[in-house]
């Protein structure tokens, strides 16, 4: 068992996972997409069995340690913290 794995009261392994979701809004619908995602969807994710939390980020167009560079292919990233029991 690794340092992050634990067992529940039934002896099942509890394995933490992180789900990454990269996304872009449809052209011309960015405001609507952001309103739906930030005010509704990100709050629905923790209600799904196995998920504990969710956060949403806007991807910047700058590379760490420098400026400029090629724009990232996706503008948004959502992280879902999930627990899997085996």
PDB file with one MODEL, atoms N, CA, C and O in Angstrom:
MODEL        1
ATOM      1  N   UNK A   1       0.851  -1.166   0.000  1.00  0.00           N
ATOM      2  CA  UNK A   1       0.000   0.000   0.000  1.00  0.00           C
ATOM      3  C   UNK A   1       0.901   1.235   0.000  1.00  0.00           C
ATOM      4  O   UNK A   1       1.848   1.315   0.783  1.00  0.00           O
ATOM      5  N   UNK A   2       0.604   2.202  -0.884  1.00  0.00           N
ATOM      6  CA  UNK A   2       1.419   3.414  -0.942  1.00  0.00           C
ATOM      7  C   UNK A   2       0.998   4.383   0.154  1.00  0.00           C
ATOM      8  O   UNK A   2       0.034   4.141   0.879  1.00  0.00           O
ATOM      9  N   UNK A   3       1.740   5.487   0.262  1.00  0.00           N
ATOM     10  CA  UNK A   3       1.467   6.472   1.311  1.00  0.00           C
ATOM     11  C   UNK A   3       0.107   7.134   1.144  1.00  0.00           C
ATOM     12  O   UNK A   3      -0.476   7.583   2.131  1.00  0.00           O
ATOM     13  N   UNK A   4      -0.421   7.209  -0.093  1.00  0.00           N
ATOM     14  CA  UNK A   4      -1.705   7.874  -0.298  1.00  0.00           C
ATOM     15  C   UNK A   4      -2.878   6.908  -0.267  1.00  0.00           C
ATOM     16  O   UNK A   4      -4.024   7.346  -0.165  1.00  0.00           O
ATOM     17  N   UNK A   5      -2.628   5.615  -0.353  1.00  0.00           N
ATOM     18  CA  UNK A   5      -3.704   4.640  -0.308  1.00  0.00           C
ATOM     19  C   UNK A   5      -4.058   4.320   1.144  1.00  0.00           C
ATOM     20  O   UNK A   5      -3.191   4.247   2.015  1.00  0.00           O
ATOM     21  N   UNK A   6      -5.338   4.136   1.372  1.00  0.00           N
ATOM     22  CA  UNK A   6      -5.830   3.798   2.697  1.00  0.00           C
ATOM     23  C   UNK A   6      -6.862   2.697   2.545  1.00  0.00           C
ATOM     24  O   UNK A   6      -7.255   2.357   1.429  1.00  0.00           O
ATOM     25  N   UNK A   7      -7.298   2.145   3.652  1.00  0.00           N
ATOM     26  CA  UNK A   7      -8.367   1.151   3.640  1.00  0.00           C
ATOM     27  C   UNK A   7      -9.559   1.709   4.394  1.00  0.00           C
ATOM     28  O   UNK A   7      -9.405   2.424   5.384  1.00  0.00           O
ATOM     29  N   UNK A   8     -10.771   1.369   3.907  1.00  0.00           N
ATOM     30  CA  UNK A   8     -11.964   1.798   4.631  1.00  0.00           C
ATOM     31  C   UNK A   8     -12.303   0.774   5.694  1.00  0.00           C
ATOM     32  O   UNK A   8     -11.553  -0.180   5.900  1.00  0.00           O
ATOM     33  N   UNK A   9     -13.435   0.963   6.379  1.00  0.00           N
ATOM     34  CA  UNK A   9     -13.811   0.078   7.489  1.00  0.00           C
ATOM     35  C   UNK A   9     -14.123  -1.346   7.037  1.00  0.00           C
ATOM     36  O   UNK A   9     -14.132  -2.267   7.853  1.00  0.00           O
ATOM     37  N   UNK A  10     -14.383  -1.533   5.724  1.00  0.00           N
ATOM     38  CA  UNK A  10     -14.647  -2.876   5.189  1.00  0.00           C
ATOM     39  C   UNK A  10     -13.377  -3.522   4.637  1.00  0.00           C
ATOM     40  O   UNK A  10     -13.424  -4.634   4.111  1.00  0.00           O
ATOM     41  N   UNK A  11     -12.248  -2.831   4.753  1.00  0.00           N
ATOM     42  CA  UNK A  11     -10.988  -3.358   4.255  1.00  0.00           C
ATOM     43  C   UNK A  11     -10.740  -3.100   2.784  1.00  0.00           C
ATOM     44  O   UNK A  11      -9.752  -3.584   2.230  1.00  0.00           O
ATOM     45  N   UNK A  12     -11.632  -2.335   2.130  1.00  0.00           N
ATOM     46  CA  UNK A  12     -11.432  -2.008   0.722  1.00  0.00           C
ATOM     47  C   UNK A  12     -10.400  -0.889   0.603  1.00  0.00           C
ATOM     48  O   UNK A  12     -10.350   0.021   1.430  1.00  0.00           O
ATOM     49  N   UNK A  13      -9.587  -0.975  -0.434  1.00  0.00           N
ATOM     50  CA  UNK A  13      -8.589   0.064  -0.677  1.00  0.00           C
ATOM     51  C   UNK A  13      -9.283   1.347  -1.119  1.00  0.00           C
ATOM     52  O   UNK A  13     -10.193   1.310  -1.946  1.00  0.00           O
ATOM     53  N   UNK A  14      -8.858   2.473  -0.573  1.00  0.00           N
ATOM     54  CA  UNK A  14      -9.330   3.787  -0.982  1.00  0.00           C
ATOM     55  C   UNK A  14      -8.196   4.425  -1.770  1.00  0.00           C
ATOM     56  O   UNK A  14      -7.130   4.706  -1.220  1.00  0.00           O
ATOM     57  N   UNK A  15      -8.429   4.655  -3.069  1.00  0.00           N
ATOM     58  CA  UNK A  15      -7.389   5.195  -3.939  1.00  0.00           C
ATOM     59  C   UNK A  15      -7.831   6.561  -4.445  1.00  0.00           C
ATOM     60  O   UNK A  15      -8.818   6.657  -5.174  1.00  0.00           O
ATOM     61  N   UNK A  16      -7.115   7.620  -4.069  1.00  0.00           N
ATOM     62  CA  UNK A  16      -7.479   8.949  -4.560  1.00  0.00           C
ATOM     63  C   UNK A  16      -7.098   9.112  -6.035  1.00  0.00           C
ATOM     64  O   UNK A  16      -6.038   8.656  -6.465  1.00  0.00           O
ATOM     65  N   UNK A  17      -7.961   9.757  -6.789  1.00  0.00           N
ATOM     66  CA  UNK A  17      -7.735  10.022  -8.208  1.00  0.00           C
ATOM     67  C   UNK A  17      -8.062  11.485  -8.486  1.00  0.00           C
ATOM     68  O   UNK A  17      -8.843  12.105  -7.764  1.00  0.00           O
ATOM     69  N   UNK A  18      -7.469  12.019  -9.519  1.00  0.00           N
ATOM     70  CA  UNK A  18      -7.797  13.369  -9.973  1.00  0.00           C
ATOM     71  C   UNK A  18      -8.185  13.276 -11.441  1.00  0.00           C
ATOM     72  O   UNK A  18      -7.422  12.765 -12.260  1.00  0.00           O
ATOM     73  N   UNK A  19      -9.361  13.768 -11.767  1.00  0.00           N
ATOM     74  CA  UNK A  19      -9.822  13.791 -13.144  1.00  0.00           C
ATOM     75  C   UNK A  19      -9.546  15.179 -13.715  1.00  0.00           C
ATOM     76  O   UNK A  19      -9.932  16.185 -13.121  1.00  0.00           O
ATOM     77  N   UNK A  20      -8.882  15.232 -14.863  1.00  0.00           N
ATOM     78  CA  UNK A  20      -8.595  16.485 -15.551  1.00  0.00           C
ATOM     79  C   UNK A  20      -9.534  16.610 -16.739  1.00  0.00           C
ATOM     80  O   UNK A  20      -9.662  15.679 -17.535  1.00  0.00           O
ATOM     81  N   UNK A  21     -10.192  17.756 -16.861  1.00  0.00           N
ATOM     82  CA  UNK A  21     -11.074  18.008 -17.996  1.00  0.00           C
ATOM     83  C   UNK A  21     -10.633  19.315 -18.639  1.00  0.00           C
ATOM     84  O   UNK A  21     -10.764  20.386 -18.047  1.00  0.00           O
ATOM     85  N   UNK A  22     -10.111  19.216 -19.854  1.00  0.00           N
ATOM     86  CA  UNK A  22      -9.728  20.397 -20.624  1.00  0.00           C
ATOM     87  C   UNK A  22     -10.881  20.744 -21.549  1.00  0.00           C
ATOM     88  O   UNK A  22     -11.496  19.849 -22.128  1.00  0.00           O
ATOM     89  N   UNK A  23     -11.186  22.030 -21.699  1.00  0.00           N
ATOM     90  CA  UNK A  23     -12.330  22.407 -22.521  1.00  0.00           C
ATOM     91  C   UNK A  23     -12.158  23.779 -23.155  1.00  0.00           C
ATOM     92  O   UNK A  23     -11.349  24.598 -22.719  1.00  0.00           O
ATOM     93  N   UNK A  24     -12.944  23.997 -24.193  1.00  0.00           N
ATOM     94  CA  UNK A  24     -13.077  25.290 -24.864  1.00  0.00           C
ATOM     95  C   UNK A  24     -14.553  25.528 -25.106  1.00  0.00           C
ATOM     96  O   UNK A  24     -15.275  24.590 -25.444  1.00  0.00           O
ATOM     97  N   UNK A  25     -15.022  26.753 -24.943  1.00  0.00           N
ATOM     98  CA  UNK A  25     -16.422  27.045 -25.268  1.00  0.00           C
ATOM     99  C   UNK A  25     -16.616  27.107 -26.776  1.00  0.00           C
ATOM    100  O   UNK A  25     -15.663  27.298 -27.532  1.00  0.00           O
ATOM    101  N   UNK A  26     -17.858  26.942 -27.199  1.00  0.00           N
ATOM    102  CA  UNK A  26     -18.192  27.118 -28.607  1.00  0.00           C
ATOM    103  C   UNK A  26     -17.956  28.584 -28.984  1.00  0.00           C
ATOM    104  O   UNK A  26     -18.162  29.473 -28.157  1.00  0.00           O
ATOM    105  N   UNK A  27     -17.533  28.840 -30.203  1.00  0.00           N
ATOM    106  CA  UNK A  27     -17.300  30.236 -30.624  1.00  0.00           C
ATOM    107  C   UNK A  27     -18.524  31.111 -30.376  1.00  0.00           C
ATOM    108  O   UNK A  27     -19.650  30.748 -30.717  1.00  0.00           O
ATOM    109  N   UNK A  28     -18.275  32.271 -29.774  1.00  0.00           N
ATOM    110  CA  UNK A  28     -19.339  33.226 -29.502  1.00  0.00           C
ATOM    111  C   UNK A  28     -20.189  32.909 -28.285  1.00  0.00           C
ATOM    112  O   UNK A  28     -21.144  33.634 -28.005  1.00  0.00           O
ATOM    113  N   UNK A  29     -19.872  31.845 -27.548  1.00  0.00           N
ATOM    114  CA  UNK A  29     -20.694  31.456 -26.403  1.00  0.00           C
ATOM    115  C   UNK A  29     -19.881  31.353 -25.111  1.00  0.00           C
ATOM    116  O   UNK A  29     -20.275  30.650 -24.181  1.00  0.00           O
ATOM    117  N   UNK A  30     -18.751  32.053 -25.056  1.00  0.00           N
ATOM    118  CA  UNK A  30     -17.875  31.942 -23.891  1.00  0.00           C
ATOM    119  C   UNK A  30     -18.536  32.439 -22.611  1.00  0.00           C
ATOM    120  O   UNK A  30     -18.388  31.810 -21.563  1.00  0.00           O
ATOM    121  N   UNK A  31     -19.252  33.543 -22.672  1.00  0.00           N
ATOM    122  CA  UNK A  31     -19.922  34.056 -21.461  1.00  0.00           C
ATOM    123  C   UNK A  31     -20.947  33.052 -20.942  1.00  0.00           C
ATOM    124  O   UNK A  31     -21.013  32.804 -19.738  1.00  0.00           O
ATOM    125  N   UNK A  32     -21.738  32.479 -21.825  1.00  0.00           N
ATOM    126  CA  UNK A  32     -22.749  31.486 -21.436  1.00  0.00           C
ATOM    127  C   UNK A  32     -22.082  30.232 -20.863  1.00  0.00           C
ATOM    128  O   UNK A  32     -22.538  29.686 -19.858  1.00  0.00           O
ATOM    129  N   UNK A  33     -21.016  29.785 -21.499  1.00  0.00           N
ATOM    130  CA  UNK A  33     -20.270  28.613 -21.036  1.00  0.00           C
ATOM    131  C   UNK A  33     -19.725  28.846 -19.631  1.00  0.00           C
ATOM    132  O   UNK A  33     -19.872  27.995 -18.754  1.00  0.00           O
ATOM    133  N   UNK A  34     -19.098  30.000 -19.421  1.00  0.00           N
ATOM    134  CA  UNK A  34     -18.517  30.306 -18.109  1.00  0.00           C
ATOM    135  C   UNK A  34     -19.582  30.421 -17.026  1.00  0.00           C
ATOM    136  O   UNK A  34     -19.384  29.954 -15.904  1.00  0.00           O
ATOM    137  N   UNK A  35     -20.699  31.035 -17.355  1.00  0.00           N
ATOM    138  CA  UNK A  35     -21.792  31.165 -16.386  1.00  0.00           C
ATOM    139  C   UNK A  35     -22.291  29.779 -15.970  1.00  0.00           C
ATOM    140  O   UNK A  35     -22.437  29.503 -14.779  1.00  0.00           O
ATOM    141  N   UNK A  36     -22.553  28.909 -16.947  1.00  0.00           N
ATOM    142  CA  UNK A  36     -23.035  27.559 -16.649  1.00  0.00           C
ATOM    143  C   UNK A  36     -22.001  26.761 -15.856  1.00  0.00           C
ATOM    144  O   UNK A  36     -22.333  26.132 -14.851  1.00  0.00           O
ATOM    145  N   UNK A  37     -20.747  26.790 -16.313  1.00  0.00           N
ATOM    146  CA  UNK A  37     -19.728  25.954 -15.681  1.00  0.00           C
ATOM    147  C   UNK A  37     -19.428  26.409 -14.259  1.00  0.00           C
ATOM    148  O   UNK A  37     -19.374  25.598 -13.335  1.00  0.00           O
ATOM    149  N   UNK A  38     -19.233  27.720 -14.092  1.00  0.00           N
ATOM    150  CA  UNK A  38     -18.811  28.241 -12.780  1.00  0.00           C
ATOM    151  C   UNK A  38     -19.935  28.305 -11.754  1.00  0.00           C
ATOM    152  O   UNK A  38     -19.705  28.074 -10.567  1.00  0.00           O
ATOM    153  N   UNK A  39     -21.150  28.617 -12.202  1.00  0.00           N
ATOM    154  CA  UNK A  39     -22.220  28.783 -11.221  1.00  0.00           C
ATOM    155  C   UNK A  39     -23.062  27.527 -11.035  1.00  0.00           C
ATOM    156  O   UNK A  39     -23.804  27.420 -10.058  1.00  0.00           O
ATOM    157  N   UNK A  40     -22.958  26.582 -11.952  1.00  0.00           N
ATOM    158  CA  UNK A  40     -23.796  25.389 -11.828  1.00  0.00           C
ATOM    159  C   UNK A  40     -22.992  24.083 -11.862  1.00  0.00           C
ATOM    160  O   UNK A  40     -22.993  23.330 -10.888  1.00  0.00           O
ATOM    161  N   UNK A  41     -22.317  23.817 -12.965  1.00  0.00           N
ATOM    162  CA  UNK A  41     -21.717  22.498 -13.172  1.00  0.00           C
ATOM    163  C   UNK A  41     -20.637  22.152 -12.154  1.00  0.00           C
ATOM    164  O   UNK A  41     -20.603  21.026 -11.656  1.00  0.00           O
ATOM    165  N   UNK A  42     -19.767  23.083 -11.839  1.00  0.00           N
ATOM    166  CA  UNK A  42     -18.680  22.778 -10.898  1.00  0.00           C
ATOM    167  C   UNK A  42     -19.230  22.426  -9.510  1.00  0.00           C
ATOM    168  O   UNK A  42     -18.559  21.754  -8.728  1.00  0.00           O
ATOM    169  N   UNK A  43     -20.451  22.883  -9.208  1.00  0.00           N
ATOM    170  CA  UNK A  43     -21.089  22.544  -7.926  1.00  0.00           C
ATOM    171  C   UNK A  43     -21.838  21.207  -7.995  1.00  0.00           C
ATOM    172  O   UNK A  43     -22.115  20.596  -6.963  1.00  0.00           O
ATOM    173  N   UNK A  44     -22.162  20.758  -9.209  1.00  0.00           N
ATOM    174  CA  UNK A  44     -22.838  19.476  -9.377  1.00  0.00           C
ATOM    175  C   UNK A  44     -21.868  18.293  -9.262  1.00  0.00           C
ATOM    176  O   UNK A  44     -22.257  17.210  -8.826  1.00  0.00           O
ATOM    177  N   UNK A  45     -20.629  18.500  -9.649  1.00  0.00           N
ATOM    178  CA  UNK A  45     -19.653  17.405  -9.693  1.00  0.00           C
ATOM    179  C   UNK A  45     -19.494  16.702  -8.346  1.00  0.00           C
ATOM    180  O   UNK A  45     -19.502  15.471  -8.320  1.00  0.00           O
ATOM    181  N   UNK A  46     -19.350  17.418  -7.220  1.00  0.00           N
ATOM    182  CA  UNK A  46     -19.197  16.707  -5.935  1.00  0.00           C
ATOM    183  C   UNK A  46     -20.423  15.889  -5.518  1.00  0.00           C
ATOM    184  O   UNK A  46     -20.330  15.069  -4.605  1.00  0.00           O
ATOM    185  N   UNK A  47     -21.546  16.097  -6.159  1.00  0.00           N
ATOM    186  CA  UNK A  47     -22.747  15.308  -5.855  1.00  0.00           C
ATOM    187  C   UNK A  47     -22.733  13.942  -6.540  1.00  0.00           C
ATOM    188  O   UNK A  47     -23.522  13.062  -6.196  1.00  0.00           O
ATOM    189  N   UNK A  48     -21.836  13.768  -7.509  1.00  0.00           N
ATOM    190  CA  UNK A  48     -21.708  12.483  -8.209  1.00  0.00           C
ATOM    191  C   UNK A  48     -20.979  11.513  -7.282  1.00  0.00           C
ATOM    192  O   UNK A  48     -19.932  11.862  -6.737  1.00  0.00           O
ATOM    193  N   UNK A  49     -21.505  10.305  -7.091  1.00  0.00           N
ATOM    194  CA  UNK A  49     -20.847   9.345  -6.200  1.00  0.00           C
ATOM    195  C   UNK A  49     -19.372   9.141  -6.566  1.00  0.00           C
ATOM    196  O   UNK A  49     -19.023   8.926  -7.727  1.00  0.00           O
ATOM    197  N   UNK A  50     -18.528   9.214  -5.547  1.00  0.00           N
ATOM    198  CA  UNK A  50     -17.096   9.040  -5.731  1.00  0.00           C
ATOM    199  C   UNK A  50     -16.322  10.344  -5.815  1.00  0.00           C
ATOM    200  O   UNK A  50     -15.126  10.367  -5.523  1.00  0.00           O
ATOM    201  N   UNK A  51     -16.971  11.420  -6.203  1.00  0.00           N
ATOM    202  CA  UNK A  51     -16.294  12.710  -6.301  1.00  0.00           C
ATOM    203  C   UNK A  51     -16.414  13.464  -4.982  1.00  0.00           C
ATOM    204  O   UNK A  51     -17.464  13.454  -4.341  1.00  0.00           O
ATOM    205  N   UNK A  52     -15.341  14.108  -4.594  1.00  0.00           N
ATOM    206  CA  UNK A  52     -15.340  14.854  -3.336  1.00  0.00           C
ATOM    207  C   UNK A  52     -15.330  16.360  -3.547  1.00  0.00           C
ATOM    208  O   UNK A  52     -15.891  17.102  -2.741  1.00  0.00           O
ATOM    209  N   UNK A  53     -14.700  16.815  -4.616  1.00  0.00           N
ATOM    210  CA  UNK A  53     -14.643  18.259  -4.867  1.00  0.00           C
ATOM    211  C   UNK A  53     -14.303  18.503  -6.328  1.00  0.00           C
ATOM    212  O   UNK A  53     -13.938  17.585  -7.063  1.00  0.00           O
ATOM    213  N   UNK A  54     -14.429  19.759  -6.732  1.00  0.00           N
ATOM    214  CA  UNK A  54     -14.068  20.161  -8.086  1.00  0.00           C
ATOM    215  C   UNK A  54     -13.620  21.609  -8.063  1.00  0.00           C
ATOM    216  O   UNK A  54     -14.125  22.422  -7.289  1.00  0.00           O
ATOM    217  N   UNK A  55     -12.677  21.912  -8.913  1.00  0.00           N
ATOM    218  CA  UNK A  55     -12.217  23.290  -9.085  1.00  0.00           C
ATOM    219  C   UNK A  55     -12.080  23.558 -10.572  1.00  0.00           C
ATOM    220  O   UNK A  55     -11.942  22.632 -11.372  1.00  0.00           O
ATOM    221  N   UNK A  56     -12.117  24.823 -10.931  1.00  0.00           N
ATOM    222  CA  UNK A  56     -12.024  25.207 -12.337  1.00  0.00           C
ATOM    223  C   UNK A  56     -10.991  26.303 -12.483  1.00  0.00           C
ATOM    224  O   UNK A  56     -10.884  27.190 -11.636  1.00  0.00           O
ATOM    225  N   UNK A  57     -10.225  26.233 -13.572  1.00  0.00           N
ATOM    226  CA  UNK A  57      -9.154  27.196 -13.820  1.00  0.00           C
ATOM    227  C   UNK A  57      -9.193  27.658 -15.269  1.00  0.00           C
ATOM    228  O   UNK A  57      -9.678  26.951 -16.152  1.00  0.00           O
ATOM    229  N   UNK A  58      -8.678  28.845 -15.492  1.00  0.00           N
ATOM    230  CA  UNK A  58      -8.464  29.340 -16.852  1.00  0.00           C
ATOM    231  C   UNK A  58      -6.992  29.136 -17.162  1.00  0.00           C
ATOM    232  O   UNK A  58      -6.126  29.550 -16.391  1.00  0.00           O
ATOM    233  N   UNK A  59      -6.712  28.505 -18.282  1.00  0.00           N
ATOM    234  CA  UNK A  59      -5.334  28.229 -18.684  1.00  0.00           C
ATOM    235  C   UNK A  59      -4.732  29.504 -19.261  1.00  0.00           C
ATOM    236  O   UNK A  59      -5.332  30.148 -20.121  1.00  0.00           O
ATOM    237  N   UNK A  60      -3.541  29.866 -18.784  1.00  0.00           N
ATOM    238  CA  UNK A  60      -2.881  31.070 -19.300  1.00  0.00           C
ATOM    239  C   UNK A  60      -2.126  30.747 -20.576  1.00  0.00           C
ATOM    240  O   UNK A  60      -1.853  29.585 -20.876  1.00  0.00           O
ATOM    241  N   UNK A  61      -1.798  31.771 -21.310  1.00  0.00           N
ATOM    242  CA  UNK A  61      -1.077  31.607 -22.567  1.00  0.00           C
ATOM    243  C   UNK A  61       0.420  31.811 -22.388  1.00  0.00           C
ATOM    244  O   UNK A  61       1.148  31.912 -23.375  1.00  0.00           O
ATOM    245  N   UNK A  62       0.885  31.872 -21.165  1.00  0.00           N
ATOM    246  CA  UNK A  62       2.301  32.083 -20.901  1.00  0.00           C
ATOM    247  C   UNK A  62       2.912  30.836 -20.295  1.00  0.00           C
ATOM    248  O   UNK A  62       2.317  30.183 -19.438  1.00  0.00           O
ATOM    249  N   UNK A  63       4.090  30.524 -20.749  1.00  0.00           N
ATOM    250  CA  UNK A  63       4.798  29.391 -20.184  1.00  0.00           C
ATOM    251  C   UNK A  63       5.485  29.802 -18.902  1.00  0.00           C
ATOM    252  O   UNK A  63       5.889  30.954 -18.746  1.00  0.00           O
ATOM    253  N   UNK A  64       5.618  28.865 -17.988  1.00  0.00           N
ATOM    254  CA  UNK A  64       6.326  29.155 -16.749  1.00  0.00           C
ATOM    255  C   UNK A  64       7.786  29.443 -17.057  1.00  0.00           C
ATOM    256  O   UNK A  64       8.395  28.765 -17.885  1.00  0.00           O
ATOM    257  N   UNK A  65       8.342  30.434 -16.403  1.00  0.00           N
ATOM    258  CA  UNK A  65       9.752  30.760 -16.605  1.00  0.00           C
ATOM    259  C   UNK A  65      10.018  31.584 -17.846  1.00  0.00           C
ATOM    260  O   UNK A  65      11.182  31.801 -18.185  1.00  0.00           O
ATOM    261  N   UNK A  66       9.013  32.045 -18.525  1.00  0.00           N
ATOM    262  CA  UNK A  66       9.223  32.846 -19.728  1.00  0.00           C
ATOM    263  C   UNK A  66       7.933  33.496 -20.164  1.00  0.00           C
ATOM    264  O   UNK A  66       6.897  33.355 -19.515  1.00  0.00           O
ATOM    265  N   UNK A  67       8.005  34.196 -21.247  1.00  0.00           N
ATOM    266  CA  UNK A  67       6.798  34.849 -21.751  1.00  0.00           C
ATOM    267  C   UNK A  67       6.558  34.410 -23.188  1.00  0.00           C
ATOM    268  O   UNK A  67       7.461  33.925 -23.869  1.00  0.00           O
ATOM    269  N   UNK A  68       5.339  34.589 -23.625  1.00  0.00           N
ATOM    270  CA  UNK A  68       5.011  34.232 -24.999  1.00  0.00           C
ATOM    271  C   UNK A  68       4.860  32.738 -25.167  1.00  0.00           C
ATOM    272  O   UNK A  68       4.356  32.045 -24.284  1.00  0.00           O
ATOM    273  N   UNK A  69       5.302  32.253 -26.309  1.00  0.00           N
ATOM    274  CA  UNK A  69       5.179  30.829 -26.583  1.00  0.00           C
ATOM    275  C   UNK A  69       3.915  30.531 -27.351  1.00  0.00           C
ATOM    276  O   UNK A  69       3.121  31.427 -27.638  1.00  0.00           O
ATOM    277  N   UNK A  70       3.736  29.301 -27.673  1.00  0.00           N
ATOM    278  CA  UNK A  70       2.572  28.855 -28.420  1.00  0.00           C
ATOM    279  C   UNK A  70       1.355  28.814 -27.500  1.00  0.00           C
ATOM    280  O   UNK A  70       1.442  28.288 -26.390  1.00  0.00           O
ATOM    281  N   UNK A  71       0.220  29.363 -27.943  1.00  0.00           N
ATOM    282  CA  UNK A  71      -0.987  29.288 -27.103  1.00  0.00           C
ATOM    283  C   UNK A  71      -1.379  27.843 -26.824  1.00  0.00           C
ATOM    284  O   UNK A  71      -1.193  26.964 -27.666  1.00  0.00           O
ATOM    285  N   UNK A  72      -1.915  27.611 -25.652  1.00  0.00           N
ATOM    286  CA  UNK A  72      -2.365  26.282 -25.276  1.00  0.00           C
ATOM    287  C   UNK A  72      -3.604  25.925 -26.098  1.00  0.00           C
ATOM    288  O   UNK A  72      -4.385  26.815 -26.434  1.00  0.00           O
ATOM    289  N   UNK A  73      -3.805  24.644 -26.431  1.00  0.00           N
ATOM    290  CA  UNK A  73      -4.963  24.269 -27.251  1.00  0.00           C
ATOM    291  C   UNK A  73      -6.303  24.367 -26.515  1.00  0.00           C
ATOM    292  O   UNK A  73      -7.352  24.455 -27.152  1.00  0.00           O
ATOM    293  N   UNK A  74      -6.274  24.353 -25.180  1.00  0.00           N
ATOM    294  CA  UNK A  74      -7.502  24.470 -24.398  1.00  0.00           C
ATOM    295  C   UNK A  74      -7.399  25.670 -23.480  1.00  0.00           C
ATOM    296  O   UNK A  74      -6.321  25.974 -22.969  1.00  0.00           O
ATOM    297  N   UNK A  75      -8.508  26.351 -23.268  1.00  0.00           N
ATOM    298  CA  UNK A  75      -8.486  27.560 -22.451  1.00  0.00           C
ATOM    299  C   UNK A  75      -8.928  27.334 -21.012  1.00  0.00           C
ATOM    300  O   UNK A  75      -8.680  28.181 -20.154  1.00  0.00           O
ATOM    301  N   UNK A  76      -9.581  26.201 -20.729  1.00  0.00           N
ATOM    302  CA  UNK A  76     -10.072  25.951 -19.377  1.00  0.00           C
ATOM    303  C   UNK A  76      -9.694  24.555 -18.909  1.00  0.00           C
ATOM    304  O   UNK A  76      -9.580  23.624 -19.706  1.00  0.00           O
ATOM    305  N   UNK A  77      -9.503  24.431 -17.608  1.00  0.00           N
ATOM    306  CA  UNK A  77      -9.173  23.151 -16.978  1.00  0.00           C
ATOM    307  C   UNK A  77     -10.029  23.008 -15.736  1.00  0.00           C
ATOM    308  O   UNK A  77     -10.104  23.922 -14.914  1.00  0.00           O
ATOM    309  N   UNK A  78     -10.675  21.859 -15.600  1.00  0.00           N
ATOM    310  CA  UNK A  78     -11.417  21.536 -14.378  1.00  0.00           C
ATOM    311  C   UNK A  78     -10.769  20.297 -13.761  1.00  0.00           C
ATOM    312  O   UNK A  78     -10.394  19.361 -14.467  1.00  0.00           O
ATOM    313  N   UNK A  79     -10.646  20.307 -12.438  1.00  0.00           N
ATOM    314  CA  UNK A  79     -10.089  19.182 -11.696  1.00  0.00           C
ATOM    315  C   UNK A  79     -11.176  18.602 -10.807  1.00  0.00           C
ATOM    316  O   UNK A  79     -11.848  19.325 -10.072  1.00  0.00           O
ATOM    317  N   UNK A  80     -11.336  17.297 -10.883  1.00  0.00           N
ATOM    318  CA  UNK A  80     -12.287  16.613 -10.011  1.00  0.00           C
ATOM    319  C   UNK A  80     -11.547  15.652  -9.108  1.00  0.00           C
ATOM    320  O   UNK A  80     -10.848  14.760  -9.589  1.00  0.00           O
ATOM    321  N   UNK A  81     -11.693  15.820  -7.805  1.00  0.00           N
ATOM    322  CA  UNK A  81     -11.083  14.904  -6.840  1.00  0.00           C
ATOM    323  C   UNK A  81     -12.032  13.730  -6.650  1.00  0.00           C
ATOM    324  O   UNK A  81     -13.192  13.906  -6.279  1.00  0.00           O
ATOM    325  N   UNK A  82     -11.527  12.540  -6.907  1.00  0.00           N
ATOM    326  CA  UNK A  82     -12.357  11.348  -6.888  1.00  0.00           C
ATOM    327  C   UNK A  82     -11.715  10.290  -5.986  1.00  0.00           C
ATOM    328  O   UNK A  82     -10.491  10.212  -5.877  1.00  0.00           O
ATOM    329  N   UNK A  83     -12.549   9.487  -5.350  1.00  0.00           N
ATOM    330  CA  UNK A  83     -12.071   8.382  -4.521  1.00  0.00           C
ATOM    331  C   UNK A  83     -12.615   7.089  -5.114  1.00  0.00           C
ATOM    332  O   UNK A  83     -13.817   6.948  -5.338  1.00  0.00           O
ATOM    333  N   UNK A  84     -11.712   6.153  -5.362  1.00  0.00           N
ATOM    334  CA  UNK A  84     -12.097   4.844  -5.897  1.00  0.00           C
ATOM    335  C   UNK A  84     -11.862   3.816  -4.787  1.00  0.00           C
ATOM    336  O   UNK A  84     -10.807   3.798  -4.153  1.00  0.00           O
ATOM    337  N   UNK A  85     -12.851   2.975  -4.571  1.00  0.00           N
ATOM    338  CA  UNK A  85     -12.727   1.897  -3.582  1.00  0.00           C
ATOM    339  C   UNK A  85     -12.601   0.570  -4.321  1.00  0.00           C
ATOM    340  O   UNK A  85     -13.407   0.253  -5.195  1.00  0.00           O
ATOM    341  N   UNK A  86     -11.574  -0.201  -3.956  1.00  0.00           N
ATOM    342  CA  UNK A  86     -11.333  -1.502  -4.612  1.00  0.00           C
ATOM    343  C   UNK A  86     -11.432  -2.618  -3.604  1.00  0.00           C
ATOM    344  O   UNK A  86     -11.262  -3.785  -3.957  1.00  0.00           O
TER     345      UNK A  86
ENDMDL
END
